[in-house]
């Protein structure tokens, strides 16, 4: 009879609990991330500190300074620490909450109360002190979902730091390569100006000998003026690159005014073909969106848990007495058990709307994730193309410069043999210098393309090594 009574009680309690649940809406179709058919294998294993391959101590110092001082990284780190603290708060809130409550009240009554156990007194005093413990039963996984959501946001913030570090490193390297290239071109311009002055001297001698018209001198003077104008433009671009690099390292814009970069390093050779499936796990920006996708999923789980009853249990023990000065000495001990049940019977409409919002947020995040993956694949593919193209342009420019040097050397031999005018040699030498300027420009661009290739292929990031 007793067991039958217990079974009936359990069934009735279960039915009451089910009846107290809010009505779920009809589940719509939930979007899922798109799948992209990338061939298996490795695109290219980027080193975590890929810039060290260049063996440029000055570049290394600038990058280290940027990673240490950049405000953008400090801001990202602060966001991560905020979420880390929020995760700790939620973790503690999910445990049993304990506290100590002390309360005292006093009142002056207008009329003396009469009591058989005490003398009449117009002073009414009440004292209460108790230790309390509260526990919320997480039957439906709401607290776990909330903690998992914050954990996902924290992980996303961590991956954002890694992405910011990679982008900052590339920005520093790119400005450094630009600075190197502009200074090298400035040196070429100075050589061209000196070369033009040599031609001007020869033309002046020919004019004095009445072998050439005065316009021949004017042509060289005009060229020197044009080259001086180009040099002024280069001075401005060099200053801009130097200022940008200084700010990236967390310093004042003029802090690098007295510094010079090292000579440009050779462009590393990277053997890379098409994109492989590993690119999806080697980019921190994709990892960010993947974590945020899980956050949205946990938010849906939390919203669904609100449709079920929430049960809390509160325990308290302590002392309470109508006479504050007799709190300890009197018969004032107490023990209480206070259960609380929240039944979402009359809030089902709001809960359905909240769940619909969470589902829509998840669908939005799926779209953001898909777009991030597509953009990442496009940027990586473009980076491969740019690197290969700039390497080819650099090689082609070097071939053209070598041909120009051969022509100049041939003219010099003719000059030494008395078969050509020395002014002709200087003109061909100017062609050599112009072609060398193109080589330097292509060299700087190829280094920047190599840096961008490392970034777009993940910058050495590996998700399994960080979390």
LOLO-572249 format. One record per residue (C-alpha): residue number from 0; x, y, z. Coordinates in Angstrom, 1 decimal, padded with zeros to 4 digits. Each point is the difference from the previous one (the first is absolute). Example, Ala and Ser with C-alpha at 12.3 -4.5 7.8 and 13.67 -1.06 7.14 Angstrom:
<0, <012.3, -004.5, 007.8>>;
<1, <001.4, 003.4, -000.7>>;
***
This chain:
<0, <000.0, 000.0, 000.0>>;
<1, <002.8, 002.4, 000.9>>;
<2, <001.9, -000.6, -003.3>>;
<3, <-003.1, 000.4, -002.0>>;
<4, <-000.6, 003.3, 001.8>>;
<5, <003.5, 001.1, -000.9>>;
<6, <-000.4, -000.9, -003.6>>;
<7, <-003.3, 001.9, -000.3>>;
<8, <001.6, 003.0, 001.6>>;
<9, <002.9, -000.1, -002.4>>;
<10, <-002.3, -000.2, -003.0>>;
<11, <-002.2, 002.8, 001.3>>;
<12, <003.1, 002.2, 000.6>>;
<13, <001.3, -000.8, -003.5>>;
<14, <-003.3, 001.0, -001.5>>;
<15, <-000.2, 003.2, 002.0>>;
<16, <003.6, 000.8, -001.1>>;
<17, <-000.8, -000.6, -003.6>>;
<18, <-003.1, 002.0, 000.2>>;
<19, <001.9, 002.9, 001.5>>;
<20, <002.3, 000.2, -003.0>>;
<21, <-000.5, 002.8, -002.5>>;
<22, <-001.2, -001.1, -003.5>>;
<23, <002.9, -000.3, -002.5>>;
<24, <-000.4, 001.6, -003.4>>;
<25, <000.2, -002.0, -003.1>>;
<26, <003.6, -000.6, -000.9>>;
<27, <001.0, 001.6, -003.3>>;
<28, <002.9, -001.0, -002.2>>;
<29, <003.3, 001.0, 001.5>>;
<30, <002.7, 001.1, -002.3>>;
<31, <003.4, -001.9, 000.0>>;
<32, <003.4, 001.3, -001.2>>;
<33, <000.7, -000.7, -003.6>>;
<34, <002.5, -002.7, -001.0>>;
<35, <002.8, 000.8, -002.4>>;
<36, <001.6, -002.7, -001.9>>;
<37, <003.7, 000.7, 000.5>>;
<38, <002.5, -002.8, -000.7>>;
<39, <001.7, -001.5, 003.0>>;
<40, <003.6, 000.7, 000.8>>;
<41, <002.1, 003.0, 001.1>>;
<42, <000.1, 003.3, -001.9>>;
<43, <003.2, 001.3, 001.6>>;
<44, <001.3, -000.4, 003.6>>;
<45, <000.6, 003.6, 001.0>>;
<46, <002.4, 000.5, 003.0>>;
<47, <-001.5, 001.7, 003.0>>;
<48, <002.7, 002.8, -000.2>>;
<49, <000.4, -000.1, -003.8>>;
<50, <001.8, 003.4, -000.2>>;
<51, <003.0, -001.5, 001.8>>;
<52, <000.9, -001.7, -003.3>>;
<53, <001.2, 003.3, -001.4>>;
<54, <002.7, 000.3, 002.8>>;
<55, <-000.6, 003.7, 000.4>>;
<56, <000.6, 001.0, 003.6>>;
<57, <-001.4, 003.5, -000.5>>;
<58, <-003.3, -001.3, -001.4>>;
<59, <-000.1, -002.5, 002.9>>;
<60, <000.4, 002.9, 002.5>>;
<61, <-002.8, 002.0, -001.6>>;
<62, <-002.4, -003.0, 000.0>>;
<63, <000.8, -000.8, 003.6>>;
<64, <-000.6, 003.6, 001.0>>;
<65, <-003.4, 000.0, -001.8>>;
<66, <-001.1, -003.2, 001.6>>;
<67, <000.9, 001.4, 003.4>>;
<68, <-001.2, 003.6, -000.3>>;
<69, <-002.9, 000.1, -002.6>>;
<70, <-003.2, 001.4, 001.6>>;
<71, <-002.1, -002.2, -002.3>>;
<72, <001.5, -003.1, 001.6>>;
<73, <-000.4, 001.3, 003.5>>;
<74, <-003.7, 000.7, -000.7>>;
<75, <-000.5, -003.5, -001.4>>;
<76, <001.7, -001.4, 003.1>>;
<77, <-002.2, 002.0, 002.3>>;
<78, <-003.1, -001.4, -001.7>>;
<79, <001.3, -003.5, 000.5>>;
<80, <000.7, 000.6, 003.7>>;
<81, <-003.6, 001.4, 000.4>>;
<82, <-001.5, -003.2, -001.4>>;
<83, <002.4, -002.1, 002.1>>;
<84, <-001.3, 001.8, 003.1>>;
<85, <-003.6, -000.4, -001.1>>;
<86, <000.6, -003.7, -000.5>>;
<87, <001.3, -000.2, 003.6>>;
<88, <-003.1, 001.9, 001.3>>;
<89, <-002.4, -002.4, -001.7>>;
<90, <001.9, -003.0, 001.2>>;
<91, <-000.3, 001.2, 003.6>>;
<92, <-003.7, 000.9, -000.4>>;
<93, <-000.8, -003.5, -001.2>>;
<94, <001.3, -001.4, 003.4>>;
<95, <-001.8, 000.1, 003.3>>;
<96, <-000.2, 003.7, 001.2>>;
<97, <000.6, 000.6, 003.7>>;
<98, <-000.3, 003.2, 002.0>>;
<99, <-000.4, 001.5, 003.4>>;
<100, <-003.0, 002.3, 000.7>>;
<101, <-000.4, 002.2, 003.1>>;
<102, <-002.9, 002.3, 000.5>>;
<103, <-001.3, 002.1, 002.8>>;
<104, <-003.1, 002.2, 000.3>>;
<105, <-001.1, 002.5, 002.7>>;
<106, <-003.2, 002.0, 000.3>>;
<107, <-001.6, 002.3, 002.6>>;
<108, <-003.6, -000.9, 000.4>>;
<109, <-002.7, 002.5, 000.7>>;
<110, <-001.9, -002.3, 002.4>>;
<111, <001.6, -002.4, 002.5>>;
<112, <-000.6, -003.6, -000.9>>;
<113, <-001.1, -002.3, 002.8>>;
<114, <001.7, -003.4, 000.3>>;
<115, <-000.1, -002.6, 002.7>>;
<116, <003.7, -000.8, -000.4>>;
<117, <001.5, 003.5, 000.2>>;
<118, <-000.6, 003.4, 001.4>>;
<119, <-001.7, 002.4, -002.3>>;
<120, <002.5, 001.9, -002.1>>;
<121, <-000.4, 002.6, -002.8>>;
<122, <003.2, -001.2, -001.6>>;
<123, <-000.5, -002.9, -002.5>>;
<124, <003.2, -001.7, -001.2>>;
<125, <000.5, -003.0, -002.3>>;
<126, <003.3, -001.7, -000.8>>;
<127, <000.8, -002.6, -002.6>>;
<128, <003.2, -001.7, -001.0>>;
<129, <000.3, -003.1, -002.3>>;
<130, <002.3, -001.9, -002.3>>;
<131, <-001.7, -000.7, -003.4>>;
<132, <000.7, -002.3, -002.9>>;
<133, <-001.7, 000.0, -003.4>>;
<134, <000.3, -002.5, -002.7>>;
<135, <-001.7, 000.1, -003.4>>;
<136, <-000.5, -003.4, -001.6>>;
<137, <001.3, 000.0, -003.6>>;
<138, <-002.2, -002.9, -001.1>>;
<139, <-000.3, 001.3, -003.6>>;
<140, <003.6, 001.2, -000.6>>;
<141, <-000.7, 003.8, 000.0>>;
<142, <003.0, 000.9, 002.2>>;
<143, <002.2, -002.4, -002.0>>;
<144, <-001.1, 001.6, -003.2>>;
<145, <000.6, 003.5, 001.4>>;
<146, <003.5, -001.0, 001.1>>;
<147, <000.8, -001.6, -003.4>>;
<148, <-001.2, 003.1, -001.7>>;
<149, <002.3, 002.3, 001.9>>;
<150, <002.8, -002.6, -000.5>>;
<151, <-000.5, 000.2, -003.7>>;
<152, <000.1, 003.8, 000.1>>;
<153, <003.2, -000.2, 002.0>>;
<154, <001.5, -002.4, -002.5>>;
<155, <-001.1, 002.3, -002.9>>;
<156, <001.7, 003.0, 001.8>>;
<157, <003.2, -002.0, 000.3>>;
<158, <000.0, -000.9, -003.7>>;
<159, <-000.7, 003.7, -000.7>>;
<160, <003.2, 000.8, 001.8>>;
<161, <002.0, -002.5, -002.1>>;
<162, <-001.6, 001.5, -003.2>>;
<163, <000.9, 003.5, 001.1>>;
<164, <003.6, -001.0, 000.7>>;
<165, <000.3, -001.6, -003.4>>;
<166, <-001.4, 003.0, -001.8>>;
<167, <002.1, 002.4, 002.1>>;
<168, <003.1, -001.9, -000.9>>;
<169, <-000.8, 000.2, -003.7>>;
<170, <-000.7, 003.7, 000.3>>;
<171, <003.4, 000.6, 001.6>>;
<172, <001.8, -002.2, -002.6>>;
<173, <-001.8, 001.7, -002.9>>;
<174, <000.9, 003.5, 001.2>>;
<175, <003.5, -001.1, 000.6>>;
<176, <000.4, -001.4, -003.5>>;
<177, <-001.6, 003.1, -001.5>>;
<178, <002.5, 002.2, 002.0>>;
<179, <002.9, -002.1, -001.3>>;
<180, <-001.2, 000.2, -003.6>>;
<181, <-000.6, 003.8, 000.1>>;
<182, <003.5, 000.6, 001.5>>;
<183, <001.6, -002.2, -002.6>>;
<184, <-001.9, 001.9, -002.8>>;
<185, <001.1, 003.3, 001.6>>;
<186, <003.6, -001.2, -000.4>>;
<187, <-000.6, -000.8, -003.6>>;
<188, <-001.4, 003.5, -000.6>>;
<189, <003.1, 001.5, 001.5>>;
<190, <002.1, -002.0, -002.4>>;
<191, <-002.1, 001.1, -002.9>>;
<192, <000.4, 003.6, 001.0>>;
<193, <003.8, -000.4, 000.1>>;
<194, <-000.1, -001.8, -003.3>>;
<195, <-002.0, 002.9, -001.6>>;
<196, <002.6, 002.5, 001.3>>;
<197, <002.7, -001.9, -001.7>>;
<198, <-001.9, 000.1, -003.3>>;
<199, <-000.6, 003.8, 000.6>>;
<200, <003.8, 000.6, 000.3>>;
<201, <000.6, -001.9, -003.2>>;
<202, <-002.7, 002.0, -001.7>>;
<203, <001.4, 003.3, 001.3>>;
<204, <003.4, -001.0, -001.5>>;
<205, <-001.7, -000.8, -003.3>>;
<206, <-001.8, 003.3, 000.0>>;
<207, <003.2, 001.9, 000.6>>;
<208, <001.6, -001.9, -002.9>>;
<209, <-003.1, 000.9, -002.0>>;
<210, <-000.7, -003.7, -000.5>>;
<211, <-003.5, 000.1, 001.5>>;
<212, <-002.8, 002.5, 000.6>>;
<213, <-000.6, 001.6, 003.4>>;
<214, <-003.3, -001.9, 000.2>>;
<215, <002.1, -003.2, 000.7>>;
<216, <001.0, 001.5, 003.3>>;
<217, <-003.5, 001.1, 000.8>>;
<218, <-001.3, -003.5, -000.5>>;
<219, <002.3, -001.3, 002.7>>;
<220, <-000.9, 002.8, 002.4>>;
<221, <-003.7, -000.7, -000.6>>;
<222, <000.6, -003.7, 000.8>>;
<223, <001.8, 000.9, 003.2>>;
<224, <-002.9, 002.2, 001.0>>;
<225, <-002.5, -002.8, -000.7>>;
<226, <002.1, -002.5, 001.9>>;
<227, <000.2, 002.4, 003.0>>;
<228, <-003.8, 000.2, -000.1>>;
<229, <-000.2, -003.8, 000.1>>;
<230, <002.4, 000.0, 002.9>>;
<231, <-002.2, 002.4, 002.0>>;
<232, <-003.0, -002.3, -000.7>>;
<233, <002.1, -002.9, 001.3>>;
<234, <001.0, 001.9, 003.1>>;
<235, <-003.6, 000.5, 000.8>>;
<236, <-000.8, -003.7, -000.6>>;
<237, <003.0, -001.1, 002.1>>;
<238, <-001.1, 002.2, 002.9>>;
<239, <-003.6, -001.4, -000.2>>;
<240, <001.3, -003.6, 000.1>>;
<241, <002.4, 000.8, 002.9>>;
<242, <-002.9, 001.7, 001.9>>;
<243, <-002.3, -002.9, -000.6>>;
<244, <002.6, -002.5, 001.2>>;
<245, <000.7, 002.0, 003.1>>;
<246, <-003.7, 000.2, 001.0>>;
<247, <-000.4, -003.8, -000.7>>;
<248, <002.7, -000.6, 002.5>>;
<249, <-001.8, 002.1, 002.6>>;
<250, <002.4, 003.0, -000.2>>;
<251, <-000.3, 003.6, -001.1>>;
<252, <-000.1, 000.7, -003.8>>;
<253, <003.5, 001.7, 000.1>>;
<254, <001.7, -002.7, 002.1>>;
<255, <001.6, -001.7, -003.0>>;
<256, <001.2, 003.2, -001.7>>;
<257, <003.7, -000.7, 000.8>>;
<258, <-000.2, -003.7, -000.9>>;
<259, <000.6, -001.8, -003.3>>;
<260, <-001.1, -003.5, -000.9>>;
<261, <002.3, -002.8, -001.0>>;
<262, <000.5, -000.9, -003.7>>;
<263, <-002.8, -002.0, -001.5>>;
<264, <000.2, -003.8, 000.5>>;
<265, <-000.6, -002.4, -002.8>>;
<266, <-003.5, -001.2, -000.6>>;
<267, <-000.4, -003.5, 001.6>>;
<268, <-001.1, -002.7, -002.4>>;
<269, <-003.3, -001.6, 000.9>>;
<270, <-001.3, -003.1, -001.7>>;
<271, <-003.7, 000.3, 000.1>>;
<272, <-002.7, -001.3, -002.4>>;
<273, <-003.8, 000.2, 000.4>>;
<274, <-002.0, 000.3, 003.2>>;
<275, <-000.4, -003.1, 002.2>>;
<276, <-002.5, -000.9, 002.7>>;
<277, <002.5, 000.9, 002.8>>;
<278, <-000.5, 003.7, -000.7>>;
<279, <-003.3, -000.1, 001.9>>;
<280, <001.8, -001.0, 003.2>>;
<281, <003.0, 002.3, -000.4>>;
<282, <-001.7, 003.4, 000.0>>;
<283, <-001.0, 001.6, 003.4>>;
<284, <-002.7, 002.0, -001.7>>;
<285, <-001.8, -003.2, -000.9>>;
<286, <000.5, -001.3, 003.5>>;
<287, <-001.6, 003.1, 001.4>>;
<288, <-003.1, -000.5, -002.1>>;
<289, <-000.1, -003.7, 000.8>>;
<290, <000.0, 000.8, 003.8>>;
<291, <-002.7, 002.6, -000.5>>;
<292, <-002.1, -002.6, -001.8>>;
<293, <000.3, -002.2, 003.1>>;
<294, <-001.0, 003.0, 002.1>>;
<295, <-003.2, 000.5, -001.9>>;
<296, <-000.7, -003.7, 000.3>>;
<297, <000.4, 000.1, 003.8>>;
<298, <-002.3, 003.1, 000.1>>;
<299, <-002.7, -002.1, -001.7>>;
<300, <000.5, -002.7, 002.6>>;
<301, <-000.3, 002.5, 002.8>>;
<302, <-003.2, 001.5, -001.5>>;
<303, <-001.5, -003.5, -000.2>>;
<304, <000.8, -000.7, 003.6>>;
<305, <-002.2, 003.0, 001.0>>;
<306, <-003.1, -002.0, -001.2>>;
<307, <000.4, -002.4, 002.9>>;
<308, <-000.7, 000.7, 003.7>>;
<309, <002.9, 001.3, 002.0>>;
<310, <000.5, -001.3, 003.6>>;
<311, <001.9, 001.8, 002.7>>;
<312, <000.7, -001.2, 003.5>>;
<313, <000.8, 002.5, 002.8>>;
<314, <001.3, -001.2, 003.4>>;
<315, <000.4, 002.3, 003.0>>;
<316, <001.0, -000.4, 003.6>>;
<317, <000.6, 002.5, 002.7>>;
<318, <-001.5, 002.0, 002.8>>;
<319, <-003.1, 002.3, 000.2>>;
<320, <-001.6, 001.7, 003.0>>;
<321, <-002.4, 002.8, 000.6>>;
<322, <002.5, 001.4, 002.6>>;
<323, <003.3, 000.9, -001.7>>;
<324, <001.8, -000.1, 003.4>>;
<325, <-001.2, -003.5, 000.7>>;
<326, <000.9, -001.4, -003.5>>;
<327, <002.6, -002.5, 001.3>>;
<328, <-001.3, -000.8, 003.5>>;
<329, <-003.6, -000.6, -000.9>>;
<330, <-001.7, -002.9, -001.8>>;
<331, <000.6, 001.6, -003.4>>;
<332, <001.5, -002.7, -002.2>>;
<333, <-001.6, -000.7, -003.4>>;
<334, <000.5, -002.2, -003.0>>;
<335, <-001.8, 000.5, -003.3>>;
<336, <-000.3, -001.7, -003.4>>;
<337, <-001.5, 002.1, -002.7>>;
<338, <-000.6, -001.7, -003.4>>;
<339, <-001.0, 002.2, -003.0>>;
<340, <-001.3, -001.2, -003.3>>;
<341, <-000.3, 002.3, -003.0>>;
<342, <-002.6, -001.2, -002.4>>;
<343, <000.1, 001.7, -003.5>>;
<344, <-003.7, -000.5, -000.6>>;
<345, <-001.0, 003.6, -000.7>>;
<346, <003.2, 001.1, -001.8>>;
<347, <000.0, -002.5, -002.9>>;
<348, <-000.5, 002.7, -002.6>>;
<349, <003.0, 002.0, 001.1>>;
<350, <002.1, -003.2, 000.2>>;
<351, <-001.0, -001.0, -003.6>>;
<352, <001.0, 003.4, -001.2>>;
<353, <003.3, -000.2, 001.8>>;
<354, <000.7, -003.5, -001.5>>;
<355, <-000.9, 001.3, -003.5>>;
<356, <002.5, 002.8, 000.5>>;
<357, <002.7, -002.4, 001.1>>;
<358, <-000.7, -002.2, -003.1>>;
<359, <000.2, 003.1, -002.3>>;
<360, <003.3, 001.0, 001.7>>;
<361, <001.3, -003.5, -000.7>>;
<362, <-001.0, 000.2, -003.7>>;
<363, <001.7, 003.4, -000.2>>;
<364, <003.2, -001.4, 001.5>>;
<365, <-000.1, -002.9, -002.5>>;
<366, <-000.1, 002.6, -002.8>>;
<367, <002.9, 002.0, 001.5>>;
<368, <002.0, -003.2, 000.4>>;
<369, <-000.6, -001.1, -003.6>>;
<370, <001.0, 003.5, -001.2>>;
<371, <003.1, 000.0, 002.1>>;
<372, <001.0, -003.3, -001.4>>;
<373, <-000.6, 001.2, -003.6>>;
<374, <001.9, 003.2, 000.6>>;
<375, <002.9, -001.9, 001.6>>;
<376, <000.3, -002.4, -002.9>>;
<377, <-000.1, 002.9, -002.5>>;
<378, <002.6, 002.0, 002.0>>;
<379, <002.2, -003.1, 000.2>>;
<380, <-000.4, -000.8, -003.7>>;
<381, <000.8, 003.7, -000.9>>;
<382, <003.1, -000.1, 002.3>>;
<383, <001.3, -003.1, -001.8>>;
<384, <-000.5, 001.7, -003.4>>;
<385, <001.5, 003.3, 001.1>>;
<386, <003.0, -001.6, 001.5>>;
<387, <000.7, -002.1, -003.1>>;
<388, <-000.7, 002.9, -002.3>>;
<389, <002.2, 002.5, 001.9>>;
<390, <002.8, -002.6, 000.1>>;
<391, <-000.2, -000.3, -003.7>>;
<392, <-000.1, 003.8, -000.5>>;
<393, <003.1, 000.3, 002.2>>;
<394, <001.8, -002.6, -002.0>>;
<395, <-001.0, 001.6, -003.3>>;
<396, <001.1, 003.4, 001.2>>;
<397, <003.4, -001.4, 001.0>>;
<398, <000.4, -001.5, -003.5>>;
<399, <-000.9, 003.4, -001.6>>;
<400, <002.5, 001.7, 002.3>>;
<401, <002.7, -002.5, -000.9>>;
<402, <-000.6, 000.7, -003.7>>;
<403, <000.2, 003.7, 000.6>>;
<404, <003.3, -000.4, 001.8>>;
<405, <001.3, -002.0, -003.0>>;
<406, <-001.0, 002.8, -002.4>>;
<407, <001.7, 002.6, 002.2>>;
<408, <003.2, -002.1, 000.2>>;
<409, <000.0, -000.4, -003.8>>;
<410, <-000.3, 003.8, -000.4>>;
<411, <002.8, 000.5, 002.5>>;
<412, <002.3, -002.3, -002.1>>;
<413, <-000.9, 002.0, -003.1>>;
<414, <000.8, 003.3, 001.9>>;
<415, <003.4, -001.4, 001.1>>;
<416, <000.7, -001.0, -003.6>>;
<417, <-000.9, 003.5, -001.2>>;
<418, <-003.1, -001.2, -001.9>>;
<419, <-002.7, 001.7, 002.1>>;
<420, <-000.6, 003.1, 002.0>>;
<421, <000.3, -000.2, 003.8>>;
<422, <-003.3, 001.8, 000.3>>;
<423, <-001.7, -003.0, -001.7>>;
<424, <001.5, -002.2, 002.7>>;
<425, <-001.4, 002.2, 002.8>>;
<426, <-003.5, -000.1, -001.7>>;
<427, <000.2, -003.8, -000.1>>;
<428, <001.1, 000.0, 003.6>>;
<429, <-003.1, 002.0, 000.9>>;
<430, <-002.1, -002.8, -001.7>>;
<431, <001.9, -002.5, 002.3>>;
<432, <-000.9, 002.1, 003.1>>;
<433, <-003.6, 000.3, -001.0>>;
<434, <-000.3, -003.7, -000.5>>;
<435, <001.7, -000.6, 003.3>>;
<436, <-002.6, 002.2, 001.7>>;
<437, <-002.7, -002.3, -001.5>>;
<438, <001.9, -003.0, 001.4>>;
<439, <000.0, 001.6, 003.5>>;
<440, <-003.7, 000.8, -000.3>>;
<441, <-000.8, -003.6, -001.0>>;
<442, <002.2, -001.3, 002.7>>;
<443, <-001.8, 001.9, 002.7>>;
<444, <-003.4, -001.0, -001.4>>;
<445, <001.1, -003.7, -000.1>>;
<446, <001.1, 000.2, 003.6>>;
<447, <-003.4, 001.5, 001.0>>;
<448, <-001.8, -002.7, -002.1>>;
<449, <002.0, -002.7, 001.8>>;
<450, <-001.0, 001.5, 003.4>>;
<451, <-003.6, 000.1, -001.0>>;
<452, <000.2, -003.6, -001.2>>;
<453, <001.1, -001.1, 003.4>>;
<454, <-002.8, 001.9, 001.6>>;
<455, <-002.8, -001.2, -002.3>>;
<456, <001.2, -003.6, 000.5>>;
<457, <-000.5, 000.4, 003.8>>;
<458, <003.2, 001.7, 001.2>>;
<459, <001.1, -003.2, 001.7>>;
<460, <-003.2, -000.3, 002.1>>;
<461, <-001.1, -003.4, 001.0>>;
<462, <-003.2, -000.3, 002.0>>;
<463, <000.9, -003.1, 001.9>>;
<464, <003.1, 001.6, 001.4>>;
<465, <-001.8, 003.0, 001.6>>;
<466, <-003.1, -001.4, 001.8>>;
***
